[in-house]
Amino acid sequence: MRFLVRDRLLGIGDDYWIEDDRGAKVFLVDGKAMRLRDTFELKDMHGRVLVDIRRKMFAVRDTMVIERDGEPLATIRRKRLSLLRNHYRVSLVDGTELDVSGKILDREFAVEYDGELLAVVSRRWLHVRETYGVDVVREDADPALLIAVTVCVIHLAEKERESE
């Protein structure tokens, strides 16, 4: 499953569609304006909220939280003791951990579980400017979760770059 994302800086109040490889709208990233913290919702094409994404306010390190139906699903933060600057850890509530590494700001990175590839994010496949693809490799993977993880790590990396 490949999804296409129009590359634009995420900001509070920004909304944009994520399309499948045939150009059909699949997910809407709805940036919530007028909030004290960075908050987004990932919605399906009928407007149903699939996951909530928010920046944790009082964390030692920048952290984003993904919730489903009001319950925590995952926490994303930059890996602390990594030599790679663009290495993030996704901690799911069931104890599972996903690794995200690569060139986040260049939109060239991978999401893995225990060394197994789950999704690849890349601009290389596409000829459309300012677009990147999220290729969900495993059929049993949760596309909404992987897209939410992609949104989070890009947002965290851009926030970190702005604060330098």
C-alpha positions in Angstrom: 0.0 0.0 0.0 1.5 3.3 -1.1 0.2 6.6 0.1 1.2 10.1 -1.3 1.7 13.1 1.0 2.0 16.6 -0.3 5.0 17.9 1.4 4.4 21.0 3.4 5.5 22.1 6.8 3.0 21.0 9.4 1.7 23.9 11.4 -1.1 24.4 13.7 -4.3 24.7 11.7 -2.8 23.0 8.6 -5.0 20.4 7.0 -4.0 18.2 4.1 -5.1 15.0 2.3 -3.1 11.8 2.0 -3.9 9.9 -1.2 -3.4 6.4 -2.3 -1.3 5.6 -5.3 -4.3 6.0 -7.6 -5.0 9.6 -6.4 -8.0 8.8 -4.2 -8.2 10.7 -0.9 -7.7 8.2 2.0 -6.7 10.2 5.1 -7.0 13.8 6.2 -4.5 15.2 8.6 -6.4 17.9 10.4 -4.2 20.4 12.3 -6.1 21.9 15.3 -5.8 25.6 15.5 -6.0 27.6 18.7 -4.6 24.9 20.9 -1.8 25.4 23.4 0.1 22.4 22.1 0.6 20.9 18.6 -2.4 18.7 17.9 -3.5 16.8 14.8 -6.2 14.3 14.0 -5.9 11.7 11.3 -9.3 11.1 9.8 -10.7 8.8 7.2 -12.3 10.1 4.0 -15.7 10.2 5.8 -14.4 12.5 8.6 -14.2 9.8 11.2 -11.2 10.3 13.6 -8.8 7.3 13.4 -6.1 8.6 15.7 -5.3 11.8 17.6 -1.8 13.1 17.6 -0.5 15.6 20.1 2.8 17.0 21.4 3.4 16.2 25.0 3.6 19.5 26.9 5.9 18.9 29.9 8.3 16.3 28.7 12.1 16.4 29.2 12.5 15.7 25.4 10.2 16.6 22.6 7.6 13.8 22.6 4.4 13.2 20.6 1.6 10.9 21.7 -0.8 9.0 19.4 -4.2 8.0 20.8 -7.0 5.9 19.4 -10.5 6.3 20.8 -9.2 8.4 23.7 -6.7 5.7 24.8 -2.9 6.0 24.4 -1.5 4.0 21.5 2.1 5.1 21.1 4.7 7.6 22.2 7.3 8.9 19.8 10.6 10.6 20.8 14.1 11.0 19.4 16.3 8.1 20.5 18.5 9.4 23.3 21.7 7.5 23.0 21.9 7.2 19.2 24.8 8.3 17.1 22.3 9.0 14.4 20.6 12.3 14.8 17.5 11.1 12.8 16.7 8.1 14.9 13.3 7.9 16.7 11.8 5.3 18.9 8.0 4.5 18.9 6.9 2.9 22.1 3.5 1.2 21.7 1.3 0.6 24.8 1.6 -3.2 24.4 5.4 -2.9 25.0 6.3 -3.2 21.3 8.9 -0.7 20.0 9.3 0.5 16.5 12.5 2.1 15.2 12.4 5.0 12.7 15.7 6.0 11.1 17.1 7.7 8.1 17.1 11.2 6.7 13.8 12.5 8.2 14.0 16.0 6.9 14.8 14.7 3.4 11.8 12.3 3.6 14.0 9.3 3.2 13.5 6.9 6.2 12.2 3.6 7.3 10.0 2.3 10.1 11.0 -1.1 11.4 9.9 -3.6 14.1 12.6 -5.9 15.5 14.7 -5.4 12.3 11.8 -6.1 10.0 10.7 -3.4 7.6 7.1 -2.1 8.1 7.2 1.1 6.0 9.4 3.1 3.8 9.1 6.9 3.4 10.7 8.3 0.2 10.6 11.0 -2.4 12.6 8.9 -4.9 9.7 7.0 -6.4 7.8 10.2 -7.3 8.1 12.7 -10.0 5.6 15.1 -8.5 7.4 18.0 -6.7 6.9 18.5 -3.0 5.4 15.0 -2.6 6.7 11.9 -0.7 5.4 8.4 -0.5 4.7 6.2 2.5 5.0 2.6 1.3 3.5 0.2 3.9 5.4 -3.0 3.2 3.6 -5.4 5.5 0.0 -6.2 4.7 -0.9 -6.8 8.3 0.5 -3.4 9.4 -1.8 -0.6 10.5 -1.6 2.1 7.8 -3.2 4.8 10.0 -0.7 4.1 12.8 2.3 4.2 10.3 1.1 7.4 8.7 0.6 8.9 12.2 4.2 7.9 13.1 5.4 9.5 9.9 3.6 12.8 10.7 5.0 12.7 14.2 8.7 12.1 13.4 8.7 14.7 10.6 7.0 17.2 12.9 9.5 16.5 15.7 12.5 16.8 13.4 11.2 20.1 12.0 10.6 21.5 15.5 14.2 20.5 16.4 15.6 22.1 13.3 13.7 25.4 14.1 15.1 25.5 17.7 18.7 25.2 16.6 
